[in-house]
Amino acid sequence: MGEIIYLPNAMRENRPLEDHTGLTLNEVQRLEAIRDNVEALLNMVAGIRRDPESVAYAAARFGLMRMYYLHGRAATMSFAGRCIDTAEMAEDLSKG
């Protein structure tokens, strides 16, 4: 749960996706669809409520608490840290 999936490397090297992630292409597509749908719903609620900050806090709280019960503190904290790292990298790339 929460592992980073490096799709560009898998595709570039012409190796099966399973070699990199342990996931099949169908599983990756299913997970991407869930992620995209949840993000679209949260953006919609943030727009309707006109309060993106409150929606972000509610979504984060729900996700982190659920992950804690499913995977424990260490895995949840690690995942949250990787999310922040990704956001910082994206911000750095957008500046450059």
C-alpha positions as CSV (number, residue, x, y, z in Angstrom):
1,M,0.0,0.0,0.0
2,G,1.3,3.4,-0.9
3,E,4.3,2.3,-2.8
4,I,5.4,4.5,-5.7
5,I,4.7,3.1,-9.1
6,Y,7.3,4.0,-11.7
7,L,5.4,3.5,-14.9
8,P,7.7,5.4,-17.2
9,N,10.6,3.2,-16.3
10,A,8.6,0.1,-16.8
11,M,7.4,1.1,-20.2
12,R,10.8,2.4,-21.3
13,E,12.6,-0.8,-20.4
14,N,9.9,-2.9,-22.1
15,R,9.7,-5.1,-19.0
16,P,6.5,-6.4,-17.5
17,L,4.9,-4.1,-15.0
18,E,5.0,-6.9,-12.4
19,D,8.8,-6.7,-12.4
20,H,8.6,-3.2,-10.9
21,T,5.5,-3.1,-8.7
22,G,4.1,-6.5,-8.2
23,L,0.9,-5.2,-9.8
24,T,-0.6,-6.1,-13.1
25,L,-1.5,-3.4,-15.7
26,N,-5.2,-3.9,-14.9
27,E,-4.6,-3.4,-11.1
28,V,-2.6,-0.2,-11.8
29,Q,-5.4,1.1,-14.1
30,R,-8.0,0.3,-11.4
31,L,-6.0,2.1,-8.7
32,E,-5.5,5.1,-11.0
33,A,-9.2,5.3,-11.7
34,I,-10.0,5.2,-8.0
35,R,-7.5,7.9,-7.3
36,D,-8.7,10.1,-10.2
37,N,-12.4,9.6,-9.2
38,V,-11.8,10.5,-5.5
39,E,-9.8,13.6,-6.5
40,A,-12.6,14.7,-8.9
41,L,-15.2,14.2,-6.1
42,L,-13.1,16.1,-3.6
43,N,-12.6,19.0,-6.1
44,M,-16.3,19.1,-6.8
45,V,-17.2,19.2,-3.0
46,A,-14.5,21.9,-2.5
47,G,-16.1,24.0,-5.2
48,I,-19.7,23.5,-4.0
49,R,-18.8,24.3,-0.4
50,R,-16.4,27.0,-1.5
51,D,-14.0,25.8,1.2
52,P,-11.1,23.8,-0.2
53,E,-9.2,24.0,3.0
54,S,-11.9,22.3,5.1
55,V,-12.4,19.6,2.4
56,A,-8.6,19.0,2.4
57,Y,-8.5,18.6,6.1
58,A,-11.5,16.3,6.2
59,A,-10.1,14.1,3.3
60,A,-6.7,13.9,5.0
61,R,-8.1,13.0,8.3
62,F,-10.3,10.3,6.8
63,G,-7.4,8.9,4.8
64,L,-4.8,9.0,7.5
65,M,-7.0,7.5,10.1
66,R,-8.2,4.7,7.8
67,M,-4.6,3.9,6.8
68,Y,-3.5,3.8,10.4
69,Y,-6.2,1.2,11.2
70,L,-5.3,-0.8,8.1
71,H,-1.4,-0.5,8.1
72,G,-0.3,1.0,11.4
73,R,1.5,4.2,12.4
74,A,4.9,3.7,10.7
75,A,3.4,2.9,7.3
76,T,0.9,5.7,7.5
77,M,3.6,8.3,8.5
78,S,5.9,7.0,5.7
79,F,3.1,7.4,3.1
80,A,2.3,10.9,4.3
81,G,5.9,11.8,4.1
82,R,6.2,10.5,0.6
83,C,3.1,12.5,-0.4
84,I,4.7,15.7,0.9
85,D,8.0,14.8,-0.9
86,T,6.1,14.4,-4.1
87,A,4.3,17.7,-3.7
88,E,7.6,19.5,-3.0
89,M,9.2,17.9,-6.1
90,A,6.2,19.0,-8.2
91,E,6.5,22.5,-6.8
92,D,10.2,22.6,-7.6
93,L,9.7,21.4,-11.1
94,S,7.0,24.0,-11.8
95,K,9.3,26.8,-10.7
96,G,12.2,25.6,-12.8
